Amino acid sequence: MTTNMVRESAKILEFPVRNIQKLMEMRERESRARPLIMESGCGGWYHQEAIREAEETRKQ
């Protein structure tokens, strides 16, 4: 009796889009749905706060 069966996961197939306008709208919607990741040059606010706390600790 075989105990280690390998099962393939399901594949999601997209139906072809024949209407060019619909295709462009779908691509636009997908691009807007992606998250926008922004990085500041000096680090995040938490980094600045940690520096401020460290400086306050040194002063005391």
Secondary structure, 3 states (H helix, E strand, C coil): CCCCCCCCCCCCCCCCCCCHHHHHHHHHHHHHHCCCCCCCCCCCHHHHHHHHHHHHHHHC
